[in-house]
């Protein structure tokens, strides 16, 4: 007779490992940091400012899952080199990196004839900003942690892309270009680092509202829109991206690299 164990398979155990989560002050990054802290990882979370990050850290500490945090510009090489140095100094190791900084500007590249003639064009500065916070940030983070991962011949990178990587939309040219670029960067870097035991994957989330930073009316609108547009009939929950990130950082994903997983309730196929 087969005996079953109620223990979690050891390949999912992340206890004692160390990870940097860049962009963890709110939204998806916050959900990721929470799950990883709960899993027993040593987490160094960053955000551009401590406005939301200190609150997240306090909540996790109260729940018995303390994390370290610091303010850093994820698009700045010097800042991210300092983050990696801090992680190694404080934890004595670094096993994973999650790049989760992002933003969007909804604007056509030139005013549309049938739209509001006052909206647009997308400026050079806005174009560069969107590319920097959605694509350059991952390049900078990977470059900062890369030497360490390659020397120890192990490491996990998870880049947070987005639904727009597969299906761009009107008024989101820069954002779609950046997220699509991030998925290709993930694939290329995975091949570059595979011989050294370093895995690089990406998650492309759909709609994941944050109750803390979104007004209640925005949340209700997201729920209503999801019921008609998303096959699973609801927006995502922040914790769900954290759970998939947990898998990608664990030994259970040891044979997985260069992949982008769309976590969007089926929207990319709808």
Buried (B, 14 or more C-beta within 10 A) or exposed (E): EEEEEEEEEEEBBBEEBBBBBBBBBBBBBBBBBBBBBBBEBBBBBBBBEBEBBBBBBEEBEEEEBBBBBBBBBBBBBEBBBBBBEBBBEBBEEBBBBBBBBBEBBEBBBEEEEEEEEEBBEBEEEBBEBBBBBBBBBBBBBBBBBBEBBBEBEBBBBBBBBBBBBBBBEEBBBBBBBBBBBBBBBBBEBBEBBEEBEBBBBBBBBBBBBBEEEBEEEEBEEBBEEBEEBBEBEEBBEBBBBBBBBBBBBBEBBEEBBBBBBBBBBEBBEE
